[in-house]
Amino acid sequence: MTPIQPQNVAPAKRMVLVVADGLRADKLFENRLERAPYLRDVVLHQGTWGVSHTRVPTESRPGHVALIAGFYEDVSAVTKGWKMNPVNFDSVFNQSTHTWSFGSPDILPMFAEGASDPNKVETIMYPAESEDFSADASKLDTWVFEKLLDFFKEAERNSTLKSMLRRDGIVIFLHLLGLDTNGHAFRPYSEEYLRNIRLVDDGLKEVIQVIDKFYGNDGKTAHIFTADHGMSNRGNHGDGHPDNTQTPLIAWGAGVAKPERKVVTGHDQLSATWDLHDLRRLDVEQADIAPLMSSLIGLPYPVNSVGVIPLSYLAASDHEKAIALAENAKQILAQFLIKSESKRRSEPFFKPFEPLKEHRELVAAVDAMIAQERIEEATATSRELIDKCIQGLRYFQTYDWLFLRSVIALGYAGWVAYSTLFMIRGDVLNESSKGKRPVSLTPANSVYATSILVSLGLGTLLYQKESPLLYYIYAAFPIFFWSETIKQRALVADSVAGLRSRGTTKSVAAIAAYALVLELLVYSYFRREVLAPSLWFLGLVWPWTFPAGFRQKHFVLLVLWAGSCLATSVFPLLPVEKGDSVLLVAAGGIVILISGLYGWLKVPYYADANLPGSADASRNRRSSKILGLEIVIAASIMVTVDTTYRLQAKSGLPLLNQTISWAILAIAIAIPILDGVHKGQHFLRRLVIIYLSFAPVFVLLSISYEVLFYACFSMTLLCWLLVEKALAEDVDDAVYSEGSVSVRATGKEPPSNRSLGLSDLRIAGTFLLFINVAFFGTGNIASVSSFSLESVYRFTTVFNPFLMGALLIFKILIPFFLLSSIFTVLGRILRLPPFSLFCLVLSTTDIMTLNFFFLVKDYGSWLEIGTTISHFVIASAFIVFQIVLFGVSYGLVGGVLVPDVKRVRGKKDK
């Protein structure tokens, strides 16, 4: 695609672009003269201002791409690194005569790497080690200002550099990372963050004066000051919250309109306290800034830009504005035509975008109107053409949506059907059909033939459409799953017959209740508060369904169960934006210490008295590992408290503290592995070891009440395990499991393993509920803004996104490790085949995924869009996530023994 050359004479010869990374609009524009007096003076007397609205994900990479290239990068690009491009793209820098960029190594290289001429975009960067969260990061911005001043001093001595700087169409880019780093470390309302705004304001004033002096105050420099994204009150960004999407935009200098006080528009609750009521607030979409810069210095618009030039920012005649907007429209139209031609070539049943069938006439009409000085009509027609082009681009972007959504939905549904039949084929759900008649699994030739024909047809269609390899994979899944399901139609009939034999009403009620739980869990992704009444129901209502004798016998256990459920239910009701509290962290650590001490005193070492040592010795033996872990937990509390106070005092992260933290992390990983080699240990002891092993790391990675959540959640899981164990021992088999024969009724020993029954849907549903409690107990895992980077400061304070992300993910996973271990032990207690409960969960959770798939939005607020996308991504990854959890839990539980239910019942019968 050939760039469209501008017709207007450029009002500016050069552009100074300043991006204050992580700066919120409200924090800059608030009416406090001491915060940013220079920029406020610019707003009042020199230029035009407004709010730039960013898009999800509100991260540095996509934000800078939108600012400088004019398009919104695919969301997945944020996972492909900060420095290199997944694909090359055009940008204002690439179209410039030359660009000098100063600042962070995380941003600058991606525009230099993608330039058509590698020498066109120069980068002057500080080392990555400079991005240290333990100290005031305003020094990063000071470095940029100092380097720019040195740069212009060098230009006075270097004739070659001076000549290059005096060429038209150059760009000077300042990337200021201090605010983002201070916002992460100290929050955007902190003194460090607000003081950093003043430092940026002072530094900007100085460098602008130096630049103007270098060019002899020729008035040919245009200035843009903005931010790539904002910052939440928790010190994070990424989602669509207004604090993250509303950034400042100030433009002044050559070609920029002066402040206008005649018409006051655009003020709302956001700007009500800014004391700028008599000035127009002109808001833009973030991608609109790229064509604005191009227009000011006379560069072709970036070829992939979808930004619309904000005419109100230009100090130009109406005729010049009309020409600029017409060129903007032609540039976006060129993208549409390329996309349209590509689809026309590859689609066997191509349907054109009807509103732009007469695009040539529209372009000719705009040109004629401009030539005839019908400026208002030309501007309106250009805007109409831009709107239609953007709609057309979206039309082709979503051209295959119906086909893809249908294929993907069939794939998910096929997986649910196939995985359920996989369990049934293993004689999991149809124990009652055993011995009645053989199950036919003979594949029908017609199924094979049909699946081959469908595969060939879909493959041919996808080939004609020039589809990527991923589309073929999408199509392969439903064909495989449904062909395998249909081949086992006799098994389906047997399973239905088995359910009828148990009672149609009871079976339907159990399945409907399980489906209702799944839908409730879907809703909890949007309103995490719903988890609290769910826990209330489990703790207070469910026990009343037990026989009176059981409640009386296990009164203490049920009281503990109710209390732990109530305690855990508090956390989903607490706000996600929690403040720092080292006292709460220490309090949670002390609770864990006390619980660990109780486990050391009370938990038996061996599950079977016949294993090493006599019965008395095995009963009295104390676990030295538990006592050792108690010491490690105490050390983690002391390191956390000491490190927190040192960081607050800005004395940096002590090397000793950092070393101890990493050592504790190594211990947390090593002890469960080493301890797992001991055979025959009691399941309670093993669970206590797992609980205490991860506790010190959780303490080190916490900033508030998360440790208390870990203690309460762990207690709830243990009580759940013991309640289910008691039910397995004391409740009549006919009530507890349809697949078992009552010991009391027949006097026979139950089988060593039983099959899954409908009552086990309750176990699976409770497990999924606890999965969601772990997801949303202390934050919202569906939002990247729910987790604070400050959690990792006891391990590292130097910015390293992958290391920091890995530590955060490890912290998030710790409750799941414990939950999956409990679930594995529970399967053994219930005498179920290994992984059968996990298979039951895996076979049904894609029902939730299908919900999220159809709930994904690509319209509405960016908060809604980002939330629905993240929900679907999490749900889609749930199968892989659970498989990993199952493998980890199997390794963690190891060779533990559980009390033999058969033996317990045999003694009772005697």
N, C-alpha and C positions, 0 to 999 in steps of 0.2 A: 504494500500500500504506500503510495507516494504522498508525502506530507503536502498539505495545502499551504502555499506561500501567502503571507499576509499582504494586503494591498495598502493598508494605512501606513503612514510614516510613524515609526515608533516614537512615542513621547520620551522614553527613557533609553539611555545607552547601556545601562547596567542594572542588575537586580541584586539586592541584599535580602536574602531569605534567612530569617531567624526562627528556629523551631525550639521552643522551650518544652522539652519532653516532660509530659505528665502534669502540665499546668492547667488547672481548672479555671473556667471563665470567671466564676464568682469570686475566686480568691484574688484575681488580678483587678477586676473592675469595682470591687467594693469601695465605697467612698472613704478611703483613708489615704490622704495625700502622702503620708510618710511611707506607704507601701511601695508605690511606683509613680513618683511625681513626674518623671520624664515621659513615660508612656501616657499618663493621664493628660499631660499637657498636649501631647500629640493628638489624642482623641478630641480634646476641647478646641484646638486651634489649627491643627495641621492636616489631618487626614480623615478617613472614613473607618468606621468600626462596626463590629457586630459579633455574632456567635457563629462559629463553624461547628456544624453538627457532624460527628463522626459516625462510623458504622461498626457493627460487631464483626470480628473481635476487636475490641479497643486495645490493640497492642501496637508496639512501635513499628514493626515491619509493615503491616497493612496500612497503618496510618500514614507513614511516609510515602508509600506507593501511591495512595490516593492524593496526597498533597502535591507530589512532584511528577507523577505520571498521569494523574487524572482518572484512574479507574480503580474499582474496588476488587482487590485481589481475592482469589479463591480462598475460602477460610482455611483449607488444608495447608496453604503455603506457610502458615505460622508454625507448623510442625516440621518444616524442612530447613530450619536454620535461620539465623539472623544475618549471616554474612553473605551467603551466596544465593543466587536466584534459581528457583526451580525451572523457570523459563526466562529468556531475555525479554525485555520490554523497552519501549520507547519512553522518554521522559523529557522534561524541560531541560535537564542537565545535558542530555544527549543531543538536543536540538540547539543548545547554546553554542556560542563561539568557543568558550572555554569556561570551565567551572572549577573553582577552588572550594573545597569543603573542609571544615574544621570540626573535630569533635570525636565522637565515640566510634570505636572499631566495630561496634555491633550494628551500626547503621550505614556508615559511609561506603564501605566496600561494595554493597549490593548495587549502587548506582554506577560505580566505576566499572565493575565487572561486566555490566550489561551494555556499556556504551559502544557505539559503532566504531569509535576511535579510542583505543585504550588510553591514549595520552590526553584525551579531551577532558576527562574528569580527574582532577588531582585530589588526593586525600592527605590531610595532616591530622594524625590521630595520636592520642595518648595510649599507653599500654593498657590492656584489659585489667591488669592488677590494680590500676588506680581506682576502679569502681568498688570501693570498700564501704559497706553499709555500717561499719562500726564507728565511723567518724562523719563529721559534717562534710557532705559531698559537694558543697558549693565550690570547693577547690577545683572541681572539674570544669565549671563554667569560667572560673578565673583563668584556668589554663588556656581555654579557648580564646578568651579576650586577649590574653598576653601574647599568644601565638599570632593572632591577627595583627596586633600592633607591631610585633617584630617583623611580620610579613611585609607590612607597608614601609617599615624602615628599610628593609632589604630592597624593596622596589625603588626607593630613592637612590640607592647605590648601584643597582643592577639594571642596566639599560634594557636588556632583553625582557626582563620581567616587567619593567615599566611600560614597554611597548605593548606587551600582551595585555596588561591591565587597562590600557587606553583604547582597546578595540571595542567596537560595539557588540552588544549581545552577550556580554559575559555575566556570570552569576557567582556571587559569593554566598556560600551556605554555612551558617553557624548552627551546629547541633549542640544544644545545651542540656546535658543529662542530669545536672545537679538536682533540679527540682524532682525529677522522677525518683532518683535514688534517695533523696531526703524524705520524699513522700512515703516510699516503702519503709524506710527505717524509722521515721518519727511521726508519720501521719500528716495529712495536708493542713491540719489546723495547728500544727506545732510551731514553735518559735523558729526552729531550724528551717522549715519550709517557707514560712512567711518572710523570714530574714533573707532567704535565698532569692525571693522575688525582688527584694530591694537591691540585692547584689546584681541581679540580671539587669535591672533598670539602670543602675549606675554604670555598669559595664557597657551596656548598649549605648548609653549617651556618649560615653568616651569614644568608643570605636566609630560611631557615626560621625562625630566631629573630626576624627582623624581621616576617615574616608572622604568626607566633604573637602577637607583641606587639601588632600592629595589631588583631587580633581579640580581644585581652584573654585570650589563652590559654584560649579557650572549648572547646578539644578537639574542634572540629567540622571540622577540616581533614584530608583524606586525602591521602597522598603516594604517588606511583608513580615509581620510578627504574628506567630500563631503557635499552636501546639498540636502534637499528633494524637493525643488522647488526654483525658482528665485523670482523676484519681479519687477513689472512694474514700470514705472516712476511715476505712479499715487499712488504708495504705496499699490498696491493690487496684487493678483495673483488668479489663478483659471482656466484661459483659456489657449489656446495654443500659445500665443504670445512668440516669441523666448526669450524675457527677462524673461519669466516664466519657460521655458522648458530647458534652457541651464544653467547647474550648474557645479561647479568645481569638479574634482576628482583628488586627489593626494594620491598615495600609496607608502609606503616606509617601510623599515625594513626587517625582516626575510622573505625570499622567494620572495621578490619583485625585479624586474629587475632594474638595475641602469640606469641612463640617457644615452641615445644613441644619438650620434651626427653624426653618419655616414650617416644615411638616414633621410632626412627631408621630412615629408609628413604631410598631413592633415591641413595645414595652409590655411586659407581663410580670408575673410574680417573681420570675428569676431576676429581672433587672430592676425590680421595684426599689431596692435599697441602694442602688448604685449612684443615685443623684445625677443621672444623665437624662432626665426626662425631656429636656428641650433639644436633645440631639437624636437624629434618626439612628435606630439600631437596625442594621442591615444584615440579616442572617443568611448564611450560605450552606450548601452541602460541602463537605470537605473536598470532594473532587473538583468543585468549581474553582478552587484556588489555582490549579495548574493552568487552565486557559486564561485566567486573570493575569498570571505572571507572563505567559506567552504574549498576550496582547500588549502589555506594558513595554516590553523590550523588543517587540517585533519579531518573535520567533514563530515558526509553524506550530500549531497545536500538536501535542503528542498523538501519534496515530491511533492509539488505543483509548484515548481519553473519552469519557462520557460526561465530563463536567460541562456545565453551561456557564458561560462568562457572565458574572454579575455586573450588568451595565451601570448600575448605580455607583459602583466604585470607580468608574472612569471619568476623568475630567476631559471629555471629548465632546465634539459636536454630535448632534443627533444623527447626522449623516455618517460620521465615522463609526458611531456605535452600531448603526444598522449594518454597515459593511462588516464589522467585526463579528456580529451575531450571525450574519449570513455565512461567513467563512466557518464559524463554529458549527452551523447546521450542516454544511457540506462535508465537513470532516467526519461528523457522526454518521451522516448518510453514507459516506464511503464505507464505513464499517458495516453498516446494514447491508449494503449491496454485496460486499464480499461474503458475508454470512448467508445471504439469500442465494447467491450463485452456488455456494458450496452445498447447501441443502438441495437445490434444484438438481445438481449433478448426481447426488447420492441417493435421493429419495425416489423410490419407484412410483409412489402416489403423491407427488409433491402438491402441497396446497400453499399458494403464495399468501403473503400478508396483504390483504385487500386494501387497507387504508393508504398504502404506499405504491399501489400499482401505477399511479399517475405522478410519481416523484419528479420526473423530468419537467412536467408542467409547473409543479410547485417551485422548483429551482428557477425556472425561467421567469415565473411571476415575481419572485423576490428580486431578481436582477433588474427586471423591468421597473418595478416599483422604486428601487433605489435610483435608477437612472432618471426617473420622472419625479424624484424628490417626494415621493409618497412614503415618507419615512415611517410614520406610525403603522401604516398597512404592511410595509416591508418587515418591520420588527415583529408585528403580530404573526405574520405568515412564517417568518423564520422560527419563532417560538413554536408555532403549530408543527412545523416540519421537524424540529428537534424532539418534541413530545412524541410524534408518530415514530420517529426513528428509534427512540428509546423503547417505545412499546414494541416495535418490530424486532429489536434486538432481544427483548425478553420473549417475544413470540417464538423465535428460533431457539433461544436458550431452553425453553420449556417444550419444544416441539415434540420430543419423544416421551414426555412425562407420562401420558396415559399408558403407553406401551410399557415403559419401565416400571411404573407403579404396579401395573397388573402382574407383570412377571415377578417382581420382588415380593408382592403380597402372596402370590401363589407359592413362591419359594418358602416363605416363612410358614405358611399354613401346611405345606408339604412336610417341612421339618417336624412340626408338632405331631402330625399324623404318623410319620415314619418312626420317630423316636419313641412314641407311645407304643407302637406295634413292636418295636425292638424289645421293650420291656416285657410285653405280653408273650412274645416268642420265647423269652427266657423263663416263661411260666411264672411271671411276677404277679399279674393281676387275675389270672384265670385259674387259680388253684382248684376251684370247685369243678372246673371242667376236666380235671385230670381223670383219665381212665374212662371217660364217657365215650369219646370217639377220637380218632387221630385227627390232628390238625393238618390240613393240606396246605403245604407251602410250595406246591409245584407251580412254577411260572408258566403262564399261558403264552403260547406263541403269538396270539393276537396282541398282547400287551407289548411284547418285544417289537413286533412289527410296527405298531402304532407309535411307540416311543422313537423308533428309528426314523419314521416318516416325519414326525413332529420336529425332531432334531435337525433333519435335513432342511425342512422348510424354514425353521427359524434361523438356521445357519446361513442359508441362502439370502434371506431377508436382511440379516445383519451385515453380510458381506456387501450387498448392494448399497446399504446405508453407510458403508465405510465406518462401521462402528468400531470402537476400541475393544481391546481384548476383554476388558472388564465386563462388557455387555454380554459376551459369549458365556462368561462365568455365571452372570445373573440368569441367563436362559437355561443353563445346564442344571442348576439346582432344582427347580420345580419339576423338570422332566425326570430326573433321577428319583427324587423323593416320591412323586406321585406314581410313577411306574412301579416302584418297589411296594408302595402301599396297596395299589390295585392288585398286584400279584398275590398279596396276602389277604384277599377278600374273605377266604374261608376262616381265617384267623379272626377277622373283624366280627364275623357272624358268631363264632364261638365265644368271643369276649362279651358281646351283647347278651348272648344266652346266659353266660355266667352271671352278669349283672342282674338279669331278670330273676335268676334263681335266688338271689339274695333279697329280692324285693325291689320292684321298679321304683316305688315311691322313695324308699330309703336311698337307693343308688342315685336317683336324680337329685334328691335333696343334698347329698354329700358333694356331688359334682358341682351343683349350682352354688353351694356355699363356698367351695374352693374358687370358683370363677369370680364370685363376689369379692373374695379376699384379694384376688389379683387386680380387680378394678379399683379397689380401695387403695392398693399400693400404687397404682398409676396416679391416682388423685394426690397421693402423698408427695409426689414429685413437684406438684404445683403448690400444695399447701402442707408443709411439713408438720404443721400443728395437729393434723388428723392422726398422727402417730400416737399422741398422748392418750386420747380416749380409747384407742386400740389397746394400749398397754393397760389402761384401767379395766377394760373388759376382761383381758387375760388374767389380771391379778385379783379382781374382785368378783367377777361374775362366773367365769369358767369353773372355779373350785366348787361352786354350788351345784354343778351338774354331777359331782362325784357322790357316791353312796355316803350316807351319814356315818357309817362305821369307818370308812376310809378317812373322812374329814376329822373324826375324833382321834383316830390312831396317829395321823400325821399333822396334828394341829400346829405344832411349832414350825414344821417345814412350810405349811401353807401360809402361815403368818409371815415368814421370811420371804416367801414368793410374792405375796401381796405387797409387802413393804418395798422390795427391790423393784417391782414393776412401777410402783408409785414414784419412787426416787428417780428411776430412769426416765419416766414420762415428763419430768420437769424440763429436761434439756431441749426437746424439740420445741418447747414453748418459749425458750429464751431467744433473744435477738441474735441474728448471725453476726452483727457488728458488735463483737465483744471487745471491751477494753483490756489493756494489759494489766495483769495482777499476779505478781510473783507470789503473793501470799496465798492466793487460791491454788497456784501450782504446788506450793509447799504443803498446803493442807491436803490436797489430793495425794501427794506422795506419802504423807504420814498415814492417811487412811489405808493405803496399800501396804505400808510397813506393818500396821496392826493386823490386817487381814493375813499377811504372809506369816506373821508370828503365830497366829492361831492355827494356820495350816501346818506349820512346823511342829506344833504341839499335838495336834489332833489327827492329822491325816496318816493312815497306815502306809507302810512302805511297800509291802507285798499284798497282792490280791489273794494269794493262796498260801496258807500256813505250811503247806508241804514243801514250798520252795525254800531257798537257802536259810538255814537257821531253824530253830524250833518255833513253835507257834508263839510262845511267849516272847522270844527274841524278835521275831518279825513284827509282833504287835508293838513292842516297845521301842524299836529302832527309830531314831530320828534321822531325817535327811540332812546331811551336811550341806548339800547344794542349796537347799532352801535358805539355810542360815547364811550361806555365802552370798546369795542373791539379795538378802536383806541388807547386807553391807553395801553391795553395789547400788541398791536403790537409795540408801542414805547418802552415798557419795554423789549420786546424780542430783539429789535435792540440793546439796551444798554447792555443787558446781553451777547449777542453774541459778540459784540465788546470787552467788558471787559474780557470775558472768553478767547477769542482768544489771546489777548495780554498777558494775564497771562500764558497761556499755552506756548506761544512762549518764554516767559521768564523762563519757566520751574519751575514756582512756584506752579504748581498743579492746580487742579480744586477746586475753592473755594466752600465750603459747601453752602454758601448763594446762589451763582449763580446756583449751582446744584438744590437746593431746589426750586428756582424760576422757573427754566426750567421745572421741573416736575409739578409744579403748573400750569404753562401755558399749558402744555399738557393736564392736567385734565380739565382745562377751555375749551380748544378747543373741547374736547369730550362732555362736559356737556352742553355748551350753545346751540348748534344745537338741542340737545334733548329737553332741557327745553323750548326753543323758539318755537319748533314745535307744542306745545299744543295750541298755539294761533290760533284760527280759523279765516278765512276770511282775513288774511293778504295778501297784494299784492305780487304777485309772484316775482317782482323785489326786494322788501325788503327782502323776504326770501332768495333769491339767494345772495344778498349782505351779509346777516348774515352768510351764509355758507362759502362764499368766505373769509370774514374777520376772521371767527372762526379758519380756518385752516392756515391762513397766518402766525400767530406768530410761530406756530410749524414748518412751512416750513422755516421760517427765521432761527430758532435755528438749523435746520438740514441741512443748506446750507453752502457751503464753497466758492462759487464764484457767477456765473451769474444765478444760478437756480432761485433765487427770481425774477429776472427780467423776466425770462421765465414764471414763474407763473403769474405775472401781465399781460404780453402780451397775454398769452394763455387764461387767464380768460376773457380778453377784447374781444378776438376773439370769444369765445364761446357766450358771451352775445350779440355781434353784430349779430352772426349767428341766435340766437334765435329771435332777433328783426326783422331781415330781413325776416325770415320765417313767423313771426307773421304778418308783413306788407303784405306779399304775400297772406296770408290767408284772410286778410281783403280787399285788393284792387284788386288783380288779379281775373279775371273772373273765376268762378267755373269750367267752361268747360276746361279751360287751366290748372288750378291748380290741380283739382281732378276729374278723370273720374267717380268716384263713387258718386258724389254729383249732385244735380240738381241746375242749376243756379238761384240764387235769382233774379237777374235782368231780366232774360229771362221769369220767371214765376210769379214773384211777391210773391212767397211763401217763408215762412221761411225755412231755411235748417234744416234737422233733428238734434236732440241733439247730436247724434254720427253718424259718417260716417264710411265706411269701408276703409280698405287700398286699394290704387290704385297703378298702376305702377309708378306714379310720386313719390310715397313714397320710391321707391328704391333709389331715389336721397338723401332723408333724411338719409336712412340707410347707404348708401355709404359714405356720408359726416361724419356721426358719426364714422364709422370705420376708416376713414382717421384721425380724431381727436384722436381716440384711439392710432393709431400709432404715431402721433405727441407727445402724452403724453408718449408713450413708449420710443421714441428716441430723445425727445427734448433736454435733457441735458445729455444723456448717451446712452448706448446700453444695454437695459434690457436683451438681449440675451447673454450678456457676464457678468460673475460675476466680471470682472475686471473693470467695468465701474463705480462703486460706491465706494466712499472712506469711510473708517471707520472713518476718521476724522469728518465726518458729525455727529457722535453721541457723540463727546467729550464734548458737553455742558450738556449731561445727565449722562454719565459715561465714565470713562477712564480705569476702571478695566476690563480686558478681560473676556467677557461673550458672547460667540458666539450666543447664542439664543436670549438674550436680545438685543444685538447690531443688529442682523439680523432682529428682530421684528421692531426696530426703523427705520432701513433702508427701510423695506417693507412699513411701515406706510407712510414714506416720499414719496415713489414711488406711493402709492395709492392716495395721496391727490388730484392730478389733475384729477384722474378718478372719485373721489367722486363728484367733481364739474361738470365734463362732464356728468355723469349719471344723476345728478339732473337737469341739463339743458335739457337733453333728455326727462326726465319724464315730465317736464313742457311743453316742446314742444308738446308732445303727447296730453296734455290737451288743448293747444291752437288750435291744428288742429282738435279737437273734435274726437279723435280716442279712441277706447276702451282701457282701462288700459292694459299696457304691450304689446299692439299689435305691436308697433314699435320694442320693445325688442325681441318679438317672431320672427319678420322678420329677425332681425340680427342673432339671434340664429340659425335659420333654414338654414342659408346660409354660415356661417363662416367656417364650416367644409370643405368647398371647399378649403379654404386656408390650412387647416390641411392636406388634402390629398396631396396638393403640397409639403408640408414639409415632409410628410411621405415618399414620393418617392425621395426626395432630400437628405435624411439622408445618410451620408457616413461613412464607417468604414475603409476607406483607404485614402491615401494621407497624407498631413501634419496634425499634431495634432490640428492646428488652424482650419483647414477645418472640421475635424471630430467633434471637440467640438462645433463649431458654428452650424453645421447642427443638432446635437443632441439637443442642447439647443433651437433652433428654433422649432423643433417638440414638445418638451416638453411644451414650452410656448403655442403653438397653440393647443395642446391637452387639456391643462388646461383652454383654453379660455372660454369654455362653463360654467364650474364651476365658473370661475372668473366673467363672466358677470352675472350669476345668483346672486352671492353675491352682485355685484354692483347694480343690479336692486333692490334687497331687501333693501340695504343701502340707495339708492336714494329715494325709496318710503318712507322710514322712515324720511329722511332728508327733503323732500319737504312737507310732512305732509298734512295739510288741506289748503294749499294756494289756493287762487282764482285767476283766470285769467280774464281779461276783456272779457265780453261775446261778441263773434264775431257776434252772431245772433242779439243782441241788437244794436251793432254798425251799422250793415248793415240795420237794420230796420229803424234807425234814418236817415240814408243816403237816403233810398228809399223815406221816407216821404219828 
